[in-house]
Amino acid sequence: MTLMTVDRVSKSYRAGETDQTVLSGVDLSLQAGEFVGLVGPSGCGKTTLLNICGLIDQPDRGRLYWHDRALTGLSGAALTDLRRRTVGFVFQEFNLIPVMSARDNIAYPLMLLGLSRKEQAERVAALANAVGIGSLLDKRPAHLSGGQRQRVAIARALAKRPELIIADEPTASLDEETALTVVDLLRTLSREFNSTVLVATHDTRLSRWCDRLIRLHRGRLQNENRSPAPVREERV
C-alpha cells in the first residue's frame, strides 16, 4: 500500500539576486512499512526532500499525495494537523527540549495530541523500556550521552505511533558502535509499529538496514535500488 507519493516535485530558494533550484522534477513513492535510505552528497537536496515529505515545507511545483489524497492546496493549519498526527522526526542533533526530562520529551507529542496523562504515561514507559532508557526518564538531555539522547528521540518519534518517520542523519553525531545500535533499534521498532521510515544519511553502513536506497544528485533522483542484498538483514 502506498503511503506517500511525490509527483514531479520541484523546489527553489532565493539566493541573492537569483533562484537556486534544490529539487527538480522528483518522483518518489513510499510504501507502508518500508525502510528507505536517501543518499547523496551535501547540498544535493536531501534535507529539502525530507522537509517536503515531512509536511514541513511545500513544493513550488508538483504534487504530494497521502494515501492517494492530494495535499497540494491544503491550508497550513490542515498540514500541521496531519503532520502532528502522522509524522515523527529523528534529527542529527536530537532536538530534545533541554529543560524537559527524557520522560517529558517523549510525552510532548502526545500532550499536543490531547492524550490523557494515563495514556501518555503508559506509552512513555513502554517505549522507554523498548529503547533501553527506562531508568533514565527523570534525567534531562544534558545528563545523557549522545546515544541515550538519540534513543529518547526515537522513543519520542514513535510515541504517537506515526505512519511516517523522517530521520535526518540520525547517526552523524554518534560513534560507530552506538550508531549501528541506534539504527538497528529504529529499524526494529518501525517494523513493530509498521511505520514507514525515510532516512537521509552519508553513512554507507546504514544500507544494510534499508529495503531500498534512493540517490539524489543536484536535485534529481539518479537511481533506485529495489533489491536489497541479504546482508541488509544482519543484526548488530
Residue, then its C-alpha position, 0 to 999 in steps of 0.5 A: m500500500t502506498l503511503m506517500t507519493v511525490d509527483r514531479v516535485s520541484k523546489s527553489y530558494r532565493a539566493g541573492e539576486t537569483d533562484q537556486t533550484v534544490l529539487s527538480g522534477v522528483d518522483l518518489s513513492l513510499q510504501a507502508g512499512e518500508f525502510v528507505g535510505l536517501v543518499g547523496p552528497s551535501g547540498c544535493g537536496k536531501t534535507t529539502l526532500l525530507n522537509i517536503c515529505g515531512l509536511i514541513d515545507q511545500p513544493d513550488r511545483g508538483r504534487l504530494y499525495w497521502h494515501d492517494r489524497a492530494l495535499t497540494g492546496l491544503s491550508g497550513a493549519a490542515l498540514t500541521d494537523l496531519r503532520r502532528r498526527t502522522v509524522g515523527f522526526v529523528f534529527q542529527e542533533f536530537n532536538l530534545i527540549p533541554v529543560m524537559s526530562a527524557r520522560d517529558n520529551i517523549a510525552y510532548p507529542l502526545m500532550l499536543l495530541g490531547l492524550s490523557r496523562k494515563e495514556q501518555a504515561e503508559r506509552v512513555a514507559a513502554l517505549a522507554n523500556a523498548v529503547g533501553i532508557g527506562s531508568l533514565l526518564d527523570k534525567r534531562p538531555a544534558h545528563l545523557s550521552g549522545g546515544q541515550r539522547q538519540r534513543v529518547a528521540i526515537a522513543r519520542a518519534l514513535a510515541k504517537r505511533p506515526e505512519l511516517i518517520i523522517a530521520d535526518e542523519p540520525t547517526a552523524s553525531l554518534d560513534e560507530e558502535t552506538a550508531l549501528t545500535v541506534v539504527d538497528l533499534l529504529r529499524t526494529l521498532s518501525r517494523e513493530f509499529n509498521s511505520t514507514v521510515l525515510v532516512a537521509t544519511h552519508d553513512t554507507r553502513l546504514s544500507r544494510w538496514c534499508d529495503r531500498l536506497i534512493r540517490l539524489h544528485r543536484g536535485r534529481l533522483q539518479n537511481e533506485n535500488r529495489s533489491p536489497a542484498p541479504v546482508r541488509e538483514e544482519r543484526v548488530 
